[in-house]
Amino acid sequence: MVSNGIQVGDRDYVLSKAIQLASVAALGGFLFGYDTAVINGAVTPMRDLFGTGPFLTGFMVSSALLGCVAGAYLAGRLAERLGRIRVMVIASVLFVVSAIGSGLAFGPWDLIVWRVIGGVGVGAASVIAPAYIAEISPAKIRGRLGSLQQMAIVTGIFIALLTNYFLASIAGGAANELWLGLEAWRWMFIAEVIPAVLYGVLALTIPESPRYLVSLGKEDTAREVLGRVMRTGIAERIAEIKRTVKVEAKSSVRDLVDPKRGGLLPIVWIGIGLSVLQQFVGINVIFYYSATLWQSVGFTEQDALAQTVITSVTNIVVTIVAIALIDKIGRRVLLLIGSVGMTITLGALAWIFATARRVEVVDDLGVTTMEPVLSDQAGLIALIAANGFVVFFGMSWGPAVWVLLGEMFNNRIRATALGVAAAAQWLANFAISTSFPVFADLSLGFAYGFYTFFALVSIFFVAKFVPETNNRELEDMD
């Protein structure tokens, strides 16, 4: 073993280089997290400025997810034609355009258009990062390297929420003017230009995926790339890739269909199930609406924004825990622990909001709503339960689902199946994000009861259907 490498089985990998390549690819996850969470601090001022009701407010928030569906579905196909690196650069450009357009939006409908454009970038990044990381990672540490995607996502969420808090603080409120006659909430979007440009520049510094290079017949270049992360076993690895690429090159959407049953292959349904359940537990309600939620139950804007930052820090810490555990105890055990914890914490939130006293509140537009009022004790329990939910999700379903989606499909269908599963995830995210304002208008107890039900379902789904992929090479997947 060399000082900057790690011995895995009979192969010697250069760990530091593998981490470097995976980290750059995972920057797409950072923008994924930033772009989806930045809306949190802008919901209330946008709603008040544009005079939108619950449905249109929810659609402004979730519209980016429609772009995510398209981006996720198309990314796999584009990656096979253009390569992984070019897709990363395209996503970077989309992020820049969306950030500027959203910051300068003059109404809800053009904001929706800019958000959809950014969503296409998010969807592409959500597929290309785990795929690239899986293709350059050795099996023994693939879970940890794959978890860098989730670490990047939660870090992006943290930076977005911290930026929101900072900008709102110096402006004296998110709706107040900050610089150049633009309100603070507009600068929340524009600030994304910086990491978006950085992502595109750094993507050009890493090599193309060995699998893509082999598919083009560039074996020598692929060998050179593998030589950066492997010290032995390169010839064997090239042979494995060649064997599977020959099959993979002939694949299409039709290959996702089970010829015996006529429907999708069971493994594809499992991928879709994981994606949908990851969203139906309501995690993104915390990151999209928490500032508005905590204000509605009595917190000031500053306190609510500060709470979102604390929650995002918690998410980062538990993701580190997940990285430490995922290759040791496996994906399934981690998911089961998370499912049980989410069921308990979401159940607590559902009970607290269902039993809270409700009062009439009239907003600046004269619209009357019934909103819950929590006692000091109930408010504390709600905060603990909400952060407990983030803990259990962040240490399990957050990273493990992305790792599994990058691993569980065989080489013949991986790119296409991953795109379909990711598209399903974004559709589920859209459904949850759009429906939350309407659910909350009915009852927060009902909303969190809905999420609790699917957390409970996830326990049985994992126990019965989800395969363990720990320590298996990609070429060995069934």
SVG drawing of the C-alpha trace seen along z (x, -y; Angstrom):
<svg xmlns="http://www.w3.org/2000/svg" viewBox="-61 -52 65 66">
<polyline fill="none" stroke="black" stroke-width="0.4" points="0.0,0.0 1.3,-3.5 0.8,-6.5 -1.7,-8.2 -3.6,-5.1 -6.0,-2.6 -5.8,1.2 -9.2,2.6 -9.2,6.3 -6.4,7.0 -6.4,3.5 -4.5,0.4 -6.6,-2.8 -5.3,-6.4 -7.9,-7.6 -7.0,-11.2 -7.5,-11.4 -10.7,-9.5 -12.0,-12.0 -10.9,-14.9 -12.7,-13.7 -15.9,-12.8 -15.9,-16.1 -15.8,-18.2 -18.6,-16.1 -20.5,-16.5 -20.5,-20.3 -23.5,-19.7 -25.1,-18.4 -24.2,-21.7 -26.0,-23.7 -28.9,-21.2 -29.2,-22.0 -28.7,-25.7 -31.2,-26.1 -33.9,-24.1 -33.5,-25.8 -32.9,-29.4 -36.6,-29.8 -37.1,-29.3 -36.3,-32.9 -38.1,-34.4 -41.5,-32.7 -43.2,-35.3 -41.9,-38.5 -42.7,-37.1 -46.2,-36.1 -46.8,-39.5 -45.3,-41.4 -47.0,-39.4 -50.3,-38.9 -50.4,-35.1 -52.8,-32.7 -51.8,-29.3 -51.9,-27.4 -49.9,-29.9 -47.4,-30.4 -46.9,-26.7 -46.5,-26.5 -43.8,-29.3 -41.9,-27.3 -42.2,-23.9 -42.1,-25.0 -38.4,-24.4 -39.2,-20.7 -40.9,-20.4 -37.6,-21.4 -35.9,-18.9 -38.0,-16.1 -37.0,-17.0 -33.4,-17.5 -33.2,-14.2 -34.8,-12.3 -32.6,-13.9 -29.3,-13.9 -28.7,-10.2 -29.2,-10.3 -27.1,-13.4 -24.4,-11.9 -24.2,-8.9 -23.9,-11.2 -21.9,-14.2 -20.1,-12.8 -20.5,-13.4 -18.3,-16.6 -20.2,-18.4 -23.5,-17.8 -22.0,-19.3 -21.0,-22.4 -24.4,-22.7 -26.0,-22.4 -23.7,-25.2 -24.9,-27.5 -28.5,-26.8 -27.9,-27.6 -26.4,-31.0 -29.2,-31.9 -31.8,-30.9 -30.1,-32.8 -30.1,-36.1 -33.5,-35.7 -35.1,-34.8 -33.5,-37.7 -34.8,-40.1 -38.3,-38.6 -41.2,-41.1 -44.0,-38.7 -45.0,-35.2 -45.1,-33.8 -41.7,-34.9 -40.3,-33.8 -41.7,-30.4 -40.0,-30.2 -36.6,-31.1 -37.1,-28.6 -38.0,-25.8 -34.8,-26.6 -32.8,-26.2 -34.7,-23.1 -33.4,-21.5 -29.9,-22.1 -30.8,-20.7 -32.3,-17.6 -29.2,-17.0 -26.8,-17.5 -28.9,-15.1 -28.3,-12.3 -24.8,-13.0 -23.1,-13.4 -24.0,-10.0 -23.4,-8.3 -19.9,-9.8 -18.9,-9.1 -20.1,-5.5 -18.1,-5.0 -14.8,-6.3 -15.1,-4.7 -13.9,-1.3 -16.6,0.8 -15.3,0.8 -15.5,-3.0 -18.1,-3.7 -20.8,-4.3 -18.6,-6.9 -17.7,-8.7 -21.3,-8.5 -22.4,-10.1 -20.3,-13.2 -23.2,-14.0 -25.5,-14.2 -22.9,-16.1 -22.7,-18.6 -26.5,-18.9 -26.9,-19.6 -24.0,-22.0 -25.7,-23.8 -28.9,-24.0 -26.9,-25.3 -25.1,-28.0 -28.4,-29.0 -30.2,-29.4 -27.2,-31.1 -27.1,-33.6 -30.8,-34.2 -30.4,-34.9 -27.4,-37.2 -29.0,-39.2 -32.3,-39.6 -30.4,-40.7 -28.4,-43.5 -31.5,-44.7 -33.7,-44.6 -36.0,-42.1 -36.2,-40.0 -38.7,-42.4 -36.6,-45.4 -34.3,-47.0 -30.6,-46.0 -28.3,-47.0 -29.0,-48.6 -32.6,-49.1 -33.3,-45.4 -34.9,-43.7 -32.9,-41.3 -34.9,-38.3 -33.8,-39.0 -30.1,-38.9 -30.7,-35.5 -31.3,-34.2 -28.5,-36.2 -25.9,-35.0 -26.1,-31.6 -24.2,-32.9 -20.9,-32.5 -21.1,-28.7 -22.7,-28.1 -19.7,-29.6 -17.3,-27.7 -19.0,-24.4 -18.6,-24.9 -15.0,-25.9 -14.0,-23.1 -15.9,-20.5 -13.5,-21.3 -10.5,-20.3 -11.6,-16.6 -11.3,-13.8 -14.1,-12.2 -15.6,-9.0 -13.6,-5.8 -16.9,-4.1 -17.8,-6.9 -14.3,-6.9 -14.4,-3.1 -17.8,-3.4 -16.0,-5.8 -13.2,-3.3 -10.7,-5.5 -9.3,-2.8 -5.8,-4.4 -7.4,-7.5 -9.6,-5.5 -6.6,-3.6 -4.9,-6.9 -7.9,-8.1 -8.1,-4.9 -4.4,-5.2 -5.1,-8.3 -7.2,-6.4 -5.8,-2.9 -2.3,-1.5 -3.1,2.1 -5.8,4.0 -6.3,1.4 -6.3,3.9 -8.9,6.1 -11.0,3.1 -10.9,2.0 -11.8,5.5 -14.8,5.5 -16.0,2.1 -15.6,3.3 -17.7,6.4 -20.5,4.4 -20.3,1.4 -21.0,3.7 -24.3,4.6 -25.0,1.1 -24.5,-0.5 -27.6,1.3 -29.9,0.3 -33.0,-1.9 -36.1,-2.7 -37.5,0.6 -34.9,2.5 -36.6,1.3 -39.6,3.5 -39.9,7.0 -40.5,9.2 -42.3,11.8 -44.7,9.5 -45.0,6.7 -44.4,4.0 -41.3,2.3 -38.5,4.5 -38.9,5.1 -35.6,3.3 -36.8,0.2 -40.0,0.2 -37.8,0.4 -35.7,-2.6 -38.9,-4.5 -40.3,-3.5 -37.2,-4.7 -37.3,-8.0 -41.0,-8.6 -40.8,-7.6 -37.7,-9.8 -39.9,-12.8 -43.3,-11.7 -41.9,-11.8 -42.0,-15.6 -38.3,-16.4 -38.4,-19.3 -41.3,-20.9 -38.7,-21.6 -36.2,-23.2 -38.7,-25.0 -41.3,-26.3 -39.8,-26.1 -39.2,-29.9 -42.8,-30.6 -44.0,-27.7 -42.2,-28.9 -43.4,-32.4 -47.0,-31.2 -46.7,-29.6 -45.3,-32.7 -41.6,-33.0 -40.2,-36.3 -38.8,-36.4 -35.2,-36.6 -35.8,-33.8 -37.4,-31.6 -34.5,-32.2 -32.0,-31.4 -33.9,-28.2 -33.6,-27.1 -29.8,-27.6 -29.6,-25.5 -31.6,-22.8 -29.3,-22.8 -26.2,-22.5 -27.8,-19.5 -28.3,-18.0 -24.6,-18.4 -23.5,-16.8 -25.7,-13.7 -24.6,-13.3 -21.1,-13.0 -22.4,-10.2 -24.0,-8.5 -20.7,-8.7 -19.0,-6.9 -21.6,-4.2 -22.9,-3.4 -20.0,-1.1 -19.9,0.5 -23.5,1.5 -24.8,1.3 -27.6,-0.6 -30.6,1.4 -29.9,1.2 -29.2,-2.5 -32.6,-3.0 -34.5,-1.0 -33.0,-2.9 -34.0,-6.2 -37.5,-5.0 -38.3,-4.1 -36.9,-7.4 -38.8,-9.5 -42.0,-7.7 -41.7,-8.6 -40.6,-12.3 -43.2,-13.0 -45.8,-11.4 -44.9,-13.8 -45.2,-16.8 -48.6,-15.6 -49.9,-15.2 -48.7,-18.6 -50.1,-20.5 -53.4,-18.5 -54.1,-19.4 -52.8,-23.0 -55.2,-25.9 -56.1,-27.7 -56.8,-31.5 -57.9,-33.7 -55.1,-35.7 -55.6,-38.5 -52.7,-39.2 -51.7,-42.5 -54.0,-41.7 -57.0,-41.3 -57.1,-37.5 -58.2,-35.6 -56.7,-32.3 -56.8,-29.9 -53.3,-29.3 -52.1,-27.2 -50.7,-28.8 -48.3,-26.7 -47.6,-27.1 -43.9,-27.5 -43.7,-23.8 -45.4,-22.6 -43.2,-24.9 -40.1,-23.5 -41.3,-19.9 -42.1,-20.8 -38.6,-22.2 -37.0,-19.1 -39.2,-16.8 -38.6,-18.7 -34.8,-18.6 -35.0,-15.0 -36.8,-14.2 -33.9,-15.9 -31.4,-13.9 -33.0,-10.5 -33.5,-11.5 -30.0,-13.0 -28.3,-9.9 -30.2,-7.5 -32.7,-8.3 -30.8,-11.4 -27.5,-9.8 -28.4,-6.2 -31.1,-6.6 -28.7,-8.5 -26.0,-5.9 -28.4,-3.1 -29.7,-4.7 -26.1,-5.0 -25.4,-1.3 -28.5,0.9 -29.1,1.0 -27.0,3.3 -24.9,1.7 -27.3,2.4 -30.0,0.1 -28.1,-2.1 -28.2,-5.4 -31.8,-5.1 -33.1,-3.6 -31.4,-6.2 -32.9,-9.0 -36.4,-7.5 -36.0,-7.0 -34.7,-10.6 -37.5,-12.0 -40.0,-10.1 -38.2,-11.7 -38.7,-15.2 -42.3,-14.5 -42.9,-13.4 -41.1,-16.4 -43.3,-18.6 -46.4,-17.0 -45.4,-17.4 -44.1,-21.0 -47.1,-22.2 -49.6,-20.5 -48.1,-21.7 -49.6,-25.2 -53.0,-23.7 -52.5,-21.0 -51.4,-23.6 -54.4,-25.7 -56.5,-22.7 -54.5,-21.6 -50.8,-21.2 -51.8,-18.1 -53.2,-16.6 -50.1,-17.5 -47.7,-15.9 -50.0,-12.9 -49.7,-12.3 -45.9,-12.4 -46.0,-10.1 -48.0,-7.5 -45.4,-7.3 -42.5,-7.1 -44.3,-4.1 -44.7,-2.6 -41.0,-3.1 -40.1,-0.6 -42.0,2.2 -40.8,1.3 -37.2,1.5 -37.6,4.7 -39.3,6.5 -37.9,5.1 -34.7,3.1 -31.5,5.1 -28.1,4.7 -25.5,3.3 -22.6,2.9 -19.2,4.2 -20.5,5.2 -18.8,4.0 -21.1,2.2 -20.3,4.9 -21.7,7.5 -25.2,6.0 -28.0,8.3"/>
</svg>
